[in-house]
Amino acid sequence: MIAEVIVDISNNSVDKIFDYIAPDNCLVGCSVLVPFGKRTLLGFVLRMKDSSDFSDSLKSIIKVISRKPLLKSEIIDLSFYMAKTFYLRMNDCLKLMVPNNHREGKSLAVFDYILSLTCSIDEAINKIGKRAKKQIEAVVFLSDNGPQKQSVLNKLFSSQVVNELKAKGLLSIESERIFRLNEVKQNLESPKILNEEQTRAVKAILSNKDNTFLLFGVTGSGKTEVYLNIIKSVLDDGKNAIMLVPEISLTPLMVDRFKKRFGSVIAVLHSGLNEGERYDEWERIYSNKARVIIGARSAIFAPVSNLGAIIIDEEHDSSYISESNPRFDTHVIADFRARYNHCPLILGSATPKLSTYKLALDGKYKLLELKSRVNDLKMPEIEIVDMTEELRQGNTSILSAKLQDGLIECKNSNKQAIIFLNRRGYASFQMCKKCGYIAKCEDCAVSLVYHKQENVLKCHFCGKKYRVLDLCPNCGSDKIKLGSIGTEQVVDILKEQFKIPVFRMDNDSTRTKDSHKKILEEFSKTSPSILVGTQMIAKGHDFPLVNFVGILDADISLYTSDYTSAENTFQLVTQVAGRAGRKSSGAKVVLQTYTPNHYVYQFAKNYDYLGFYKKESNLRETTNFPPYAQIIRILISSENREICINSTKELLDECKEVKEKYKDKFIFLQAMPAPIKRIKTKYRFQIILRFFNNLEIEGEIAKIQDRVIKGVSIFLELNPTSIR
């Protein structure tokens, strides 16, 4: 037989199928070792066939590595689709589907051993002798309690005692696979009674399964309970489900809630797992021991069979779009898997993506609405504070008078507050006030962020750390100024002013394992208290005692170079406001801004998504931006600036040829330095193309990515929502 193999090289010129003579134990989906030139490389078998056009020159597969096919037929088809849709290398797609250790044939399985007595208790005691009291205690324990794990016996009686009993032939041994995260929850909860809107949504989804649904519900409207009911029906039908959440911080909360309802059939997949945990969870999913998969965007590639539903919670979140190679949109992958399995795809959000809502209005998605909170409580009142007026009144603090009053009231009523600032660190930069010098990263064209707790300057792109400035290296002055305030400094200010516990949740405070869960658990049981955080606290969390939210510097996301900046700001404001008043009335939100009359804030103040959609959609249509047109960004990077510039010019000339061919379709074409001109020692230039939706243009531009230029990386991004 002949095996068609993709080899593990991330290079466009060799990203194609090669034929090899296959041994008898070779199956489609297996990882293999193959000769490739003078090297031996890892590869995947994607197809098998009887003959090859190159039979005379074929080499043989050296070794079949995996004991079983790692790629199921659906995952292979998905890989081909993904590579074609996003113009990616097939090899890079396959790496997303299978963990490294599985691909390389390394087992990380952990086993315990079940020990039981081989004879009666009297016979055992006779063999042991009366002087070995610990051994007698151990066999009595086994006699009374039945077979036990060796790890339990070792802990109770010591490994030496257990080994001596083994040596005397008194214990029989059976191995048992241990799954690191598979904790079984007892006393499963009963489903909650659904209200009329929730019931209508569940019935609509279950009666029209081969469709995509937008579950458009205000924060606190009970979307999660709808998901739980859908998955219960899926499991009852003998099928499986994938549930995606946007942030790793939301995973523990969702997992806890789902385990209380469904028990040990839950599996978790996200980048916060260690290698052993990821290995176990992948095995449980592959073998159908786990039937509900919860995780961030990587969970969409789970090797689950017989899918009955795919759910994307907070579907608007930008984290569902991968911004590094391989670049992909999770929604598109989910759509493929849903169609492949003829199952519903449910997109849930209080603030759907503009493109998603348009598809619902156009009838391509089925729109389901949850218009009120499950307990009929009103949405919290949003008060907009003009920070320029605060300055005129003499308040130079980062906290407006209204925000301070809200925190005092929160403290006095023994409630909790959330303070949102989408900027981490202590200060955004250090600058010399005398000569204007700003400390920047040597490898990236960005200013260094000051982190007081670590007492370092840190690059948020490459992670490199530098010594804090005491004197200016340019002029020697000691007049060092700090830049814009970050979450770390906000915590210090709040602790000093309000004398209550303050918790911080951002990328810096959540680097250690289970840190998300620990912070949230501590905050939930501490009142009065304040939680300060970035966008990871803005969605999905449900704290009964949170009755006040403060939004500092709401303008951060509003004035960026992205065409989605207004949409992103509306979503962030609405989502973080929705954390307040979920279990009690009278909740308040204070939004601080320097542009209080901006239309985004006026719509957000009234939770008027439809009004915002009409305004923003009209702007996009008038100015020819997605979803009414298409954007392609070609990102060119190299460690040599001249080579990068020359390559960009060459590629721009090729783009001009395409533009000339489709003149009436093109809106914009220009080359320029990327907003961040250098990251990790690599210079970055970009070509931006904007044109009316046309697959032929897209296909011709995509061919440019296949160009091989030594020392240059070329990446294609379709409708990027963040350009940096």
C-alpha positions in Angstrom: 0.0 0.0 0.0 1.0 3.6 -0.6 0.7 6.2 2.2 0.1 9.9 1.4 2.1 11.8 4.0 2.5 15.5 5.1 5.9 16.0 6.6 6.6 18.2 9.6 8.2 21.2 7.9 6.7 24.7 8.1 7.8 25.7 4.6 5.4 26.6 1.7 7.5 24.9 -0.9 7.3 21.4 0.8 3.8 21.8 2.2 2.3 19.1 0.0 1.6 15.4 0.0 4.4 12.9 -0.5 4.0 9.2 -1.4 5.7 6.5 0.7 5.6 2.7 0.8 3.6 1.8 3.9 4.1 -1.1 6.3 1.2 -3.4 7.2 0.5 -1.6 10.5 0.2 1.8 8.9 -3.3 3.4 9.1 -4.8 6.7 7.9 -4.3 9.3 10.7 -1.2 7.7 12.2 2.0 9.7 12.9 5.1 8.2 11.1 8.8 8.7 10.7 9.8 9.1 7.1 13.1 9.7 5.2 13.1 13.2 3.6 16.2 14.1 1.7 19.1 13.5 4.1 16.9 13.9 7.2 14.4 11.8 9.1 11.2 13.7 9.7 7.8 13.3 11.5 4.7 13.1 9.3 1.0 12.3 9.2 -0.7 9.7 7.0 -3.6 11.5 5.4 -4.7 8.9 2.9 -3.9 5.4 1.7 -4.0 4.1 -1.9 -3.0 1.1 -4.0 -0.5 2.7 -6.3 1.5 5.8 -7.0 2.7 7.6 -10.1 6.2 7.6 -8.6 6.4 3.9 -7.8 10.0 3.5 -9.1 11.5 6.1 -6.8 9.4 5.7 -3.6 11.0 5.4 -0.2 9.5 3.4 2.6 8.1 4.7 5.9 10.8 4.1 8.6 8.4 3.6 11.5 4.8 4.0 12.5 4.9 6.0 15.7 1.4 6.2 17.0 -0.3 3.0 18.1 -3.7 4.2 16.9 -4.8 6.8 14.2 -4.5 10.2 15.9 -6.4 12.0 13.2 -10.0 10.9 12.7 -11.5 11.4 9.3 -13.4 14.5 10.3 -10.3 16.1 11.7 -8.4 15.3 8.4 -11.2 16.9 6.4 -11.2 19.9 8.7 -7.4 20.3 8.2 -7.8 20.4 4.4 -10.7 22.9 4.7 -8.8 25.1 7.2 -5.7 25.2 5.1 -7.7 26.2 2.0 -10.0 28.7 3.7 -7.3 30.6 5.6 -4.5 30.0 3.2 -2.4 28.1 5.7 0.2 25.4 5.5 -1.4 22.0 6.0 1.4 21.1 8.5 0.6 24.1 10.7 -3.1 23.1 10.8 -2.3 19.5 11.8 -0.2 20.8 14.7 -3.3 22.3 16.2 -5.2 19.0 16.0 -2.8 16.8 18.0 -0.7 17.5 21.1 3.1 17.2 20.7 3.5 14.2 22.9 0.9 12.2 21.0 2.4 13.2 17.7 5.8 12.1 18.8 4.6 8.8 20.4 5.5 9.8 23.9 3.2 8.4 26.6 2.5 10.7 29.6 -0.1 8.3 31.0 -0.1 7.9 34.8 -1.1 4.6 36.5 -2.1 3.7 40.0 -2.4 0.1 41.2 -5.4 -1.5 42.9 -4.3 -3.9 45.6 -6.4 -6.7 47.2 -5.8 -9.6 49.5 -5.0 -13.0 47.9 -6.1 -15.0 50.9 -8.3 -14.8 54.1 -7.4 -12.4 56.8 -6.4 -15.3 59.2 -4.0 -16.8 56.6 -2.5 -13.4 55.9 -1.8 -12.7 59.7 -0.3 -16.2 60.0 2.1 -15.5 57.2 3.0 -12.0 58.5 3.7 -13.0 62.1 2.4 -11.1 65.2 5.4 -8.8 65.5 4.8 -6.9 62.2 2.0 -4.7 63.6 1.9 -2.2 60.7 1.5 -5.1 58.1 -1.3 -6.6 60.2 -3.0 -3.2 60.3 -2.8 -3.0 56.5 -4.3 -6.4 55.8 -7.1 -5.8 58.3 -7.8 -2.5 56.6 -7.9 -4.3 53.2 -10.2 -7.0 54.7 -12.6 -4.4 56.1 -12.6 -2.0 53.1 -11.9 -4.1 50.1 -9.4 -3.4 47.3 -7.6 -0.1 47.6 -5.3 2.1 45.5 -1.6 1.6 46.2 -1.2 5.4 46.7 -3.8 5.3 49.5 -2.1 2.3 51.2 1.3 3.9 50.9 0.0 7.1 52.5 -1.7 5.2 55.4 0.9 2.5 56.1 4.1 3.5 54.2 5.5 2.1 50.9 7.8 -0.2 52.8 4.9 -2.0 54.5 3.1 -2.4 51.2 6.2 -3.7 49.4 6.8 -6.3 52.2 3.2 -7.5 51.8 3.8 -7.8 48.1 7.0 -9.8 48.6 5.1 -12.3 50.8 2.5 -12.8 48.0 -0.4 -11.5 50.1 -1.5 -8.8 47.6 -2.8 -9.1 44.0 -2.1 -6.1 41.8 -4.2 -4.6 39.0 -3.2 -1.4 37.2 -5.6 1.5 36.8 -5.2 4.6 34.6 -5.3 7.9 36.5 -6.6 11.0 34.7 -5.2 14.1 36.3 -8.2 16.4 36.0 -11.0 13.8 36.2 -12.5 14.7 39.6 -16.0 13.3 39.9 -18.6 15.6 41.4 -21.2 13.9 43.6 -24.8 14.9 44.2 -25.5 16.3 40.8 -27.8 19.3 40.6 -31.2 19.1 39.1 -32.0 21.4 36.1 -33.4 24.8 36.9 -36.9 25.7 35.8 -36.7 27.8 32.6 -38.6 30.9 32.0 -40.7 31.5 28.9 -38.0 33.0 26.8 -35.5 30.3 27.7 -38.0 27.6 27.0 -38.8 29.1 23.6 -35.0 29.2 22.7 -34.4 25.6 23.7 -37.4 24.3 21.8 -36.3 26.3 18.7 -32.8 24.9 18.7 -33.8 21.3 19.3 -36.5 21.4 16.6 -34.2 22.9 13.9 -30.9 21.2 14.7 -29.2 21.6 11.3 -28.9 25.4 11.7 -26.8 28.2 13.2 -28.5 30.2 16.0 -27.7 33.6 17.5 -28.8 33.5 21.1 -29.0 37.3 21.7 -29.6 37.8 25.4 -28.8 40.7 27.8 -26.3 40.0 30.6 -27.9 37.9 33.3 -30.7 36.6 31.0 -29.8 32.9 31.6 -28.0 32.0 28.4 -25.9 29.4 30.3 -29.0 27.6 31.5 -30.1 27.4 27.9 -26.7 25.8 27.0 -27.1 23.3 29.8 -30.5 22.2 28.6 -29.3 21.8 25.0 -26.4 19.7 26.1 -28.6 17.6 28.4 -30.7 16.7 25.3 -27.6 16.0 23.2 -26.2 13.6 25.9 -29.6 11.9 26.1 -29.4 11.3 22.3 -26.0 9.6 22.8 -24.1 12.5 21.2 -21.4 14.8 22.4 -20.9 18.6 22.6 -18.2 21.3 22.5 -18.7 24.5 24.7 -16.3 27.3 24.0 -15.5 30.3 26.3 -13.4 33.3 25.4 -11.1 33.5 28.4 -9.2 30.9 30.3 -10.4 32.7 33.5 -13.9 31.7 32.6 -13.1 28.0 32.1 -13.0 27.0 35.9 -16.4 28.7 36.5 -18.0 27.0 33.5 -16.4 23.6 34.3 -17.6 23.7 37.9 -21.1 24.6 36.8 -21.2 21.9 34.1 -19.7 19.2 36.4 -22.4 19.9 39.0 -24.9 19.1 36.3 -23.2 16.3 34.3 -20.5 14.8 36.4 -17.3 13.3 35.1 -18.2 13.4 31.4 -16.7 16.9 31.3 -13.2 17.5 29.7 -11.2 20.7 29.6 -8.9 22.0 26.9 -7.0 25.3 27.0 -3.5 26.6 27.0 -3.3 26.8 30.8 -3.1 23.0 31.1 0.3 21.4 31.6 1.5 18.7 29.2 0.3 15.8 31.4 -3.2 17.3 31.8 -3.5 18.0 28.1 -2.4 14.5 27.3 -5.0 13.0 29.6 -7.9 15.2 28.5 -7.1 14.5 24.8 -7.2 10.8 25.5 -10.5 11.0 27.4 -12.1 12.9 24.5 -10.6 10.6 21.8 -11.9 7.4 23.6 -15.3 8.9 24.2 -14.9 8.8 28.0 -15.4 12.6 28.0 -18.5 13.8 26.1 -18.7 17.5 26.9 -15.6 19.5 26.0 -15.2 23.0 27.6 -12.3 25.3 26.7 -11.0 28.3 24.9 -10.6 28.4 21.1 -8.2 25.5 20.8 -11.0 23.2 22.1 -12.7 23.5 18.7 -10.1 21.0 17.4 -10.9 18.4 20.1 -11.0 14.8 18.6 -14.6 14.3 19.6 -16.9 12.2 17.5 -20.6 12.3 16.9 -21.1 16.0 17.8 -24.6 16.9 18.8 -24.0 20.7 19.5 -21.3 23.3 19.4 -21.7 26.4 21.5 -19.6 29.6 21.4 -20.3 31.7 24.4 -19.5 35.5 24.3 -19.2 34.9 20.5 -18.2 38.6 19.9 -14.9 38.2 21.8 -11.8 38.9 19.8 -9.9 36.0 21.4 -11.8 33.6 19.0 -9.6 35.0 16.2 -6.0 33.7 16.3 -3.6 36.6 15.7 -0.5 34.5 15.4 0.4 31.7 12.9 -1.6 29.8 12.1 -4.2 32.5 11.8 -7.9 31.4 11.9 -11.4 32.4 12.9 -12.9 29.9 15.4 -16.4 30.7 14.1 -15.5 29.3 10.7 -14.0 26.1 12.1 -17.1 25.6 14.3 -19.4 26.2 11.3 -17.5 23.4 9.4 -17.8 20.9 12.3 -21.5 21.7 12.8 -22.3 21.2 9.1 -20.1 18.0 9.0 -22.1 16.6 12.0 -25.5 18.1 11.0 -25.8 19.6 14.5 -26.7 23.1 15.7 -24.1 25.8 16.2 -25.2 28.2 19.0 -23.6 31.7 19.2 -24.4 33.4 22.5 -23.8 37.1 23.3 -25.3 40.2 24.8 -23.3 42.2 22.3 -23.0 40.1 19.1 -20.4 40.9 16.5 -21.8 43.3 13.9 -21.2 40.7 11.2 -23.0 38.0 13.2 -26.0 40.2 13.9 -26.2 41.1 10.2 -26.3 37.4 9.2 -29.1 36.9 11.7 -31.1 39.8 10.2 -30.4 38.5 6.7 -31.9 35.2 7.7 -28.7 33.2 7.4 -28.7 32.6 11.2 -31.8 32.1 13.3 -32.2 34.9 15.8 -33.3 33.9 19.4 -33.7 36.7 21.9 -33.6 36.8 25.7 -34.7 40.3 26.4 -34.8 40.4 30.2 -32.8 39.1 33.2 -34.0 35.8 34.7 -34.9 37.5 38.0 -36.6 40.5 36.2 -34.0 42.9 37.8 -33.3 46.1 35.9 -29.9 46.5 34.2 -27.6 48.8 36.3 -27.8 52.5 35.7 -24.7 53.8 33.7 -23.6 57.3 34.6 -21.1 59.0 32.3 -18.5 61.2 33.9 -16.7 63.8 31.9 -13.1 63.7 33.2 -12.2 67.1 31.7 -14.9 68.6 34.0 -13.3 66.8 36.9 -10.0 68.5 36.1 -11.7 71.9 35.9 -13.2 71.2 39.4 -9.7 70.6 40.7 -9.9 66.7 40.9 -6.6 65.4 39.6 -7.2 61.8 40.9 -7.8 59.0 38.5 -11.1 58.5 40.4 -13.9 60.8 39.8 -16.0 62.1 42.6 -19.0 59.9 41.5 -16.8 56.8 41.4 -15.4 57.5 44.8 -18.9 58.0 46.2 -19.9 54.7 44.6 -17.0 52.8 46.3 -17.8 54.4 49.7 -21.4 53.4 49.4 -20.3 49.9 48.4 -18.0 49.7 51.4 -20.6 50.9 53.9 -23.3 48.5 52.6 -20.8 45.5 52.8 -21.0 44.9 49.0 -18.5 44.3 46.3 -17.2 46.5 43.4 -15.4 45.9 40.1 -13.0 48.4 38.7 -12.2 47.9 35.0 -9.1 49.3 33.3 -7.8 47.7 30.2 -4.1 48.5 30.8 -1.9 46.3 33.0 1.3 47.1 34.8 1.9 50.0 37.1 2.6 52.6 34.5 2.6 52.4 30.6 6.2 53.9 30.4 9.1 55.7 32.1 10.1 59.0 30.5 12.8 61.6 31.2 11.1 64.9 31.8 14.3 66.8 30.8 15.1 65.4 27.4 12.0 63.3 26.6 13.8 59.9 26.5 11.4 57.0 26.8 12.7 53.5 27.8 12.0 51.1 24.9 12.6 47.4 24.2 15.8 46.6 22.3 14.1 43.9 20.3 10.6 45.5 19.8 9.7 49.1 18.8 7.5 49.6 21.9 7.9 51.4 25.2 8.6 49.3 28.3 5.9 49.0 30.9 6.8 49.7 34.5 5.9 46.9 36.9 6.3 48.0 40.5 5.7 44.7 42.2 8.6 43.1 40.3 10.4 46.4 40.1 11.2 45.9 36.4 10.5 47.4 33.0 8.9 44.8 30.9 8.1 44.4 27.2 4.6 43.2 26.7 5.5 41.7 23.3 8.6 39.7 23.8 8.6 39.5 27.6 12.1 40.8 28.0 12.8 42.6 31.3 15.0 45.6 32.0 16.2 47.5 35.0 14.0 50.4 36.2 15.4 53.9 35.4 16.9 55.9 38.2 18.8 58.2 35.9 18.2 59.0 32.3 20.7 57.1 30.2 20.5 59.9 27.6 21.1 63.0 29.7 21.7 61.8 33.2 18.7 63.5 34.7 16.9 62.0 37.7 13.6 63.6 36.7 11.8 60.4 35.6 8.1 60.6 34.9 5.7 57.7 34.8 3.2 57.2 32.0 -0.5 56.3 32.1 -1.8 54.4 35.1 -2.2 50.6 35.0 -4.1 48.1 37.1 -1.2 47.6 39.5 -1.2 51.3 40.4 -5.0 51.4 40.7 -4.8 48.6 43.3 -2.3 50.7 45.4 -4.5 53.8 45.2 -7.7 51.9 46.2 -6.1 50.1 49.1 -4.7 53.4 50.5 -7.9 55.3 50.1 -10.6 52.8 51.0 -8.8 50.4 53.4 -10.6 47.3 52.2 -9.3 44.1 50.4 -8.5 44.8 46.7 -7.9 41.9 44.3 -6.2 42.2 40.9 -6.9 40.1 37.8 -4.8 40.6 34.7 -2.2 38.7 32.7 0.5 39.4 35.3 -1.5 38.2 38.3 -2.7 35.0 36.7 0.5 33.5 35.4 0.6 30.6 37.9 -1.5 27.5 37.7 -5.1 27.9 38.9 -4.5 31.6 39.7 -7.7 32.6 37.9 -9.7 30.4 40.1 -8.0 31.3 43.3 -8.4 35.0 42.8 -12.1 34.7 41.9 -12.8 32.4 44.8 -11.1 34.8 47.3 -13.0 37.8 45.9 -16.3 36.0 45.9 -16.1 35.2 49.7 -14.7 38.6 50.8 -17.0 41.6 51.4 -16.7 44.4 51.2 -14.0 44.1 48.5 -12.9 45.4 45.1 -11.8 43.5 42.1 -9.5 45.4 39.7 -8.9 43.9 36.3 -8.5 44.1 32.5 -11.0 42.7 30.0 -10.7 39.2 31.5 -13.1 40.4 34.2 -15.5 42.0 31.8 -17.6 39.0 30.8 -19.1 35.7 32.1 -18.6 36.3 35.8 -21.6 36.2 38.2 -21.0 37.7 41.6 -24.1 38.2 43.7 -22.6 40.9 45.9 -21.2 43.1 43.1 -23.4 46.2 43.0 -21.0 48.8 41.6 -18.8 48.9 38.6 -16.3 51.6 37.7 -14.8 52.0 34.2 -11.6 53.9 34.2 -10.3 55.5 31.0 -13.1 54.0 28.8 -11.4 55.7 25.8 -8.5 53.3 25.6 -10.1 51.0 23.1 -12.1 53.8 21.3 -9.2 55.6 19.6 -7.3 52.8 17.9 -6.5 52.3 14.3 -8.9 49.3 14.0 -12.1 49.8 12.1 -13.8 47.8 14.9 -12.7 50.2 17.7 -16.3 51.6 18.3 -17.7 48.1 18.2 -15.1 46.8 20.7 -15.7 49.7 23.0 -19.5 49.3 23.0 -19.0 45.6 23.8 -16.6 46.1 26.6 -18.7 48.8 28.3 -21.9 46.8 28.0 -20.2 43.5 29.2 -18.4 45.0 32.2 -21.5 47.0 33.2 -23.4 43.7 33.2 -21.3 42.3 36.0 -23.3 44.5 38.5 -26.7 44.0 40.0 -27.2 40.4 38.9 -28.8 39.4 42.2 -30.0 42.7 43.7 -31.5 46.0 42.6 -30.0 49.5 42.7 -26.7 48.6 41.0 -24.7 51.5 39.5 -22.0 51.9 36.9 -19.7 54.9 36.6 -18.0 55.3 33.2 -15.1 57.8 33.0 -14.3 59.4 29.7 -12.8 62.5 28.1 -15.4 62.3 25.2 -18.7 61.9 27.0 -20.8 62.8 23.9 -19.4 60.0 21.7 -22.2 58.0 20.2 -20.8 54.7 21.5 -21.3 55.9 25.1 -24.7 57.3 24.5 -25.9 53.9 23.1 -24.1 51.9 25.8 -25.7 54.1 28.5 -29.1 52.8 27.4 -28.0 49.3 26.6 -29.2 50.1 23.1 -27.5 47.4 20.9 -30.0 47.8 18.1 -29.4 51.6 17.9 -25.7 51.1 18.0 -25.9 48.4 15.3 -27.9 50.7 13.0 -25.4 53.6 13.5 -22.2 51.5 13.1 -23.6 49.4 10.3 -24.5 52.5 8.3 -21.0 53.9 8.9 -19.4 50.7 7.7 -21.6 50.5 4.6 -21.0 54.2 3.7 -17.2 53.9 4.2 -16.9 50.4 2.6 -15.6 48.4 5.6 -16.5 44.8 6.6 -18.9 43.2 6.5 -19.8 45.3 3.4 -16.3 44.9 2.0 -13.2 42.8 2.6 -9.8 43.6 4.0 -6.6 41.6 3.5 -3.5 42.4 5.4 -0.2 41.0 4.1 2.3 41.1 7.0 6.0 41.0 5.9 8.7 40.5 8.6 12.5 40.0 8.6 15.4 40.7 10.8 17.0 42.6 7.9 15.2 46.0 7.4 16.4 46.5 3.8 15.3 43.0 2.8 11.9 43.6 4.4 11.4 46.9 2.6 12.5 45.4 -0.8 10.2 42.4 -0.3 7.3 44.6 0.5 7.9 46.6 -2.7 8.0 43.4 -4.7 4.8 42.1 -3.2 3.1 45.5 -3.6 3.8 45.4 -7.3 2.1 42.0 -7.5 -0.9 43.4 -5.7 -1.0 46.3 -8.1 -1.3 43.8 -11.0 -4.3 42.2 -9.3 -5.8 45.7 -8.7 -5.4 46.5 -12.4 -7.2 43.4 -13.3 -10.2 44.1 -10.9 -10.2 47.9 -11.0 -13.9 48.3 -10.3 -13.7 46.1 -7.2 -10.8 47.8 -5.4 -11.2 50.4 -2.7 -7.8 50.8 -1.2 -4.2 49.4 -1.7 -1.2 50.7 0.2 2.1 49.5 1.7 3.4 50.9 5.0 5.3 50.1 8.1 3.2 48.1 10.6 1.9 50.1 13.6 4.5 48.2 15.7 7.5 48.5 13.5 9.6 45.8 15.2 8.8 42.8 17.4 11.3 40.2 18.7 14.1 41.6 16.5 12.0 41.4 13.3 11.1 44.5 11.3 7.5 44.6 10.2 5.8 46.1 7.1 2.3 45.6 5.8 0.2 45.8 2.7 -3.4 46.7 3.2 -6.0 45.8 0.5 -9.6 46.7 0.7 -12.1 45.6 -1.9 -15.7 44.6 -2.4 -16.2 40.9 -1.5 -14.7 38.8 -4.3 -13.4 35.3 -3.9 -11.3 35.6 -7.1 -9.4 38.6 -5.8 -8.9 36.8 -2.5 -7.6 33.7 -4.2 -5.1 35.7 -6.4 -3.8 37.7 -3.4 -3.4 34.5 -1.4 -0.9 33.1 -4.0 1.5 35.9 -2.9 1.8 34.1 0.4 3.4 31.2 -1.4 6.3 33.3 -2.5 9.6 32.1 -0.9 11.9 34.9 0.0 15.0 33.9 2.0 14.9 35.4 5.5 11.4 36.8 5.1 8.1 35.7 6.7 4.9 36.4 4.8 1.5 36.1 6.5 -2.0 36.7 5.2 -4.8 38.0 7.5 -8.5 38.1 6.3 -10.5 40.9 7.8 -8.2 41.5 10.8 -9.9 43.1 13.8 -6.7 44.1 15.4 -3.9 45.6 13.4 -0.7 46.3 15.3 
